[in-house]
Amino acid sequence: MTNTALVSIIIPVYNRADLIGDTLNSIIDQSYANWECIVVDDGSTDATDDVLADYITKDTRFKFYKRPADRPKGGNASRNFGLKQSQGDYIMWYDSDDVMLPKKIEAHLSLFKASSDIDATVTKSYLYNFKTKNPHTPWRPVLFSDDLLYDFINLEAGWQTGDVLWKREALKNLRFNEALISFQDWEFHIKAIALDTHFEFDDTCYSYIRYTSNSIKNTKSVDKQYSDFLARNSVLKMLKKTNKVNQNTALLLLNDYYCFFEQFAFKKKLHYAFHVFKAIVYLTFYTKTYKKFFRQFVFVYPEKLFKQLF
């Protein structure tokens, strides 16, 4: 099946008229030709429409949609909408400013031949300087590990959105969280791991990633930090649902929650801080780290507040 299967590549786009051509050209150059590329526009105000119109005219494998007005703005809603429009046996979400190496799809499909039980195949990405034409470091040095759930949560192992090719049926209970503006791929993949998705890995680079000033990764704001918290809270709920919470993963999340609480409390985002506090209380009881809770809220935070005020 993998020799003739249709691969759906889904790309959310927002104001990438100057960059998306590199991405689309890299898809055209794939050694595996039976693909469709679904581009979903998230409300671009530049010439993205014109660029896509040219590609659609030249190659009918490209399809262009607008995110429906009743769906929330953001790449996650566009990814989920693109999945609904797709026809492929295999699904790959890809970013609008990244570039595939020519054998990427072929490499992913080859990995599926190892077993019929494989749900998704994963390869590596490198950060890339498109001016000097030199690759830098891997997006994450370690692709997989013996304790993948813990190491993915701890950002010590893992992959990004475009590194995975999914069997369509493996996505039955997985969708991108449309409430998130950051850490959405981290949350999505941890949920997949918690659901016992069978991944097959190839530690070879088949994709180049660029960072730009417009990247959401570079956006620093309280709302972005709150999205980071929501992603962790969503992961915690999934770990509880699948009975995969343990002392180690709980302590990782709890340490993050303390950091979030301090950020929100001292920026006077008390609504955000209250939600984080509830999560801290739950994990404090789970991990039995009462002394740290007492120290933080009786000594550490009051002292920092005093210094800030005076």
Salt bridges, closest charged atoms under 4 A:
ASP22 OD2 - ARG210 NH2 2.98
GLU36 OE1 - LYS63 NZ 2.74
ASP41 OD2 - LYS66 NZ 3.69
ASP42 OD1 - ARG67 NE 2.40
ASP42 OD2 - LYS73 NZ 3.43
ASP49 OD2 - LYS66 NZ 2.65
ASP54 OD2 - LYS58 NZ 3.32
ASP59 OD2 - ARG61 NH2 2.81
ASP95 OD1 - ARG79 NH2 3.38
ASP97 OD2 - ARG16 NH2 3.36
GLU106 OE1 - LYS103 NZ 3.66
GLU178 OE2 - ARG71 NH2 2.58
GLU187 OE2 - LYS191 NZ 3.07
ASP196 OD1 - LYS244 NZ 3.43
ASP203 OD1 - LYS124 NZ 2.77
ASP228 OD2 - LYS224 NZ 3.08
ASP256 OD2 - ARG232 NE 2.78
GLU262 OE2 - LYS304 NZ 2.88
GLU303 OE2 - LYS307 NZ 3.41
